Amino acid sequence: MTQSTPPALETEPLAAGELFGERIELARSFVASLAEHGETLGLIGPRELPQLWSRHILNSALLAPLLGGRVGDVGSGAGLPGLVLGIARPDVEFTLIEPMERRTQWLQSEVARMGLANVSVLRARAEELPGTGLLRPLDQVTARAVSALRTLIPLTAPLVRSGGQLVLMKGARAEDELAAAQKVIRKHRLHDVEVLELGAEHGVETTRIVRAVVDP
Ligand SMILES: C[S@@+](CC[C@H](N)C(=O)[O-])C[C@H]1O[C@@H](n2cnc3c(N)ncnc32)[C@H](O)[C@@H]1O
């Protein structure tokens, strides 16, 4: 019987230094830990290793310049984008909101291992948080690969203070999802809705962000 060789971890792209600056060692440490444990813990698939830096880590880090204040990341999973952003932006306070126990344990252990004082983990479903007192209204909410905008906006907008922002990572279908979400955009009184394309400025795969101001 032949044994297949596990796919190799992607070599760190040049843009990583640009995006993480002096935090690059912490980013490397997170990538190494995710590469070692991610598949066993069901956080990433085996085919993700050859694209771990470019498809996941740098893709998440692209949001860093858009953030400030208190930020919640809904559905963090392995830590994308919230934990990566917590590494890149130690001046911003992040709450990683994730309902699955195994994933929150992973997030908590990584936060403790890297000593990230600006990152906390909350085991919850986003829609169950408003009114509980567990989370003060946030300045911004991020999310990546959680659901289509039509369902994501009702999960995220109630967590944001009046005048705060949604910063939602979307792929090529951003405009289609926006068209299908017009009803919830009106219901949650979102305005200044825009699609930003990020990545080209760092020579990495581009990603599309839907950003909107919440005005309840
Ligand atoms: C496909 S994974 C994406 C994880 C990560 N954001 C990424 O980009 O790799 C979706 C994550 O959203 C979480 N999730 C699903 N519904 C949620 C909800 N209502 N509130 C908070 N998190 C939720 C799931 O547990 C899961 O970890």
The ligand as an SDF file (V2000), in Angstrom:
LIG
                    3D

 27 29  0  0  0  0  0  0  0  0999 V2000
  -17.6600   28.0720    7.6220 C   0  0  0  0  0  0  0  0  0  0  0  0
  -17.1560   28.5110    9.2270 S   0  0  0  0  0  0  0  0  0  0  0  0
  -16.1090   29.8970    8.8950 C   0  0  0  0  0  0  0  0  0  0  0  0
  -15.1350   30.1150   10.0120 C   0  0  0  0  0  0  0  0  0  0  0  0
  -14.1880   31.2930    9.8030 C   0  0  0  0  0  0  0  0  0  0  0  0
  -14.8880   32.5570    9.8920 N   0  0  0  0  0  0  0  0  0  0  0  0
  -13.4470   31.1670    8.4960 C   0  0  0  0  0  0  0  0  0  0  0  0
  -13.5340   32.0720    7.6660 O   0  0  0  0  0  0  0  0  0  0  0  0
  -12.7500   30.1610    8.2970 O   0  0  0  0  0  0  0  0  0  0  0  0
  -18.5960   29.2900    9.9490 C   0  0  0  0  0  0  0  0  0  0  0  0
  -18.4610   29.5160   11.4360 C   0  0  0  0  0  0  0  0  0  0  0  0
  -19.5630   30.2930   11.8810 O   0  0  0  0  0  0  0  0  0  0  0  0
  -20.0330   29.7650   13.1010 C   0  0  0  0  0  0  0  0  0  0  0  0
  -21.4430   30.1570   13.2240 N   0  0  0  0  0  0  0  0  0  0  0  0
  -22.5030   29.6180   12.5560 C   0  0  0  0  0  0  0  0  0  0  0  0
  -23.6460   30.2210   12.9260 N   0  0  0  0  0  0  0  0  0  0  0  0
  -23.3100   31.1570   13.8500 C   0  0  0  0  0  0  0  0  0  0  0  0
  -24.0740   32.0830   14.6310 C   0  0  0  0  0  0  0  0  0  0  0  0
  -25.3920   32.1480   14.5320 N   0  0  0  0  0  0  0  0  0  0  0  0
  -23.4030   32.8950   15.4810 N   0  0  0  0  0  0  0  0  0  0  0  0
  -22.0560   32.8310   15.5880 C   0  0  0  0  0  0  0  0  0  0  0  0
  -21.2870   31.9510   14.8860 N   0  0  0  0  0  0  0  0  0  0  0  0
  -21.9120   31.1280   14.0320 C   0  0  0  0  0  0  0  0  0  0  0  0
  -19.8000   28.2570   12.9660 C   0  0  0  0  0  0  0  0  0  0  0  0
  -19.7620   27.5880   14.2120 O   0  0  0  0  0  0  0  0  0  0  0  0
  -18.4680   28.2290   12.2430 C   0  0  0  0  0  0  0  0  0  0  0  0
  -17.3700   28.1970   13.1270 O   0  0  0  0  0  0  0  0  0  0  0  0
  1  2  1  0
  2  3  1  0
  2 10  1  0
  3  4  1  0
  4  5  1  0
  5  6  1  0
  5  7  1  0
  7  8  2  0
  7  9  1  0
 10 11  1  0
 11 12  1  0
 11 26  1  0
 12 13  1  0
 13 14  1  0
 13 24  1  0
 14 15  1  0
 14 23  1  0
 15 16  2  0
 16 17  1  0
 17 18  1  0
 17 23  2  0
 18 19  1  0
 18 20  2  0
 20 21  1  0
 21 22  2  0
 22 23  1  0
 24 25  1  0
 24 26  1  0
 26 27  1  0
M  CHG  2   2   1   9  -1
M  END
$$$$
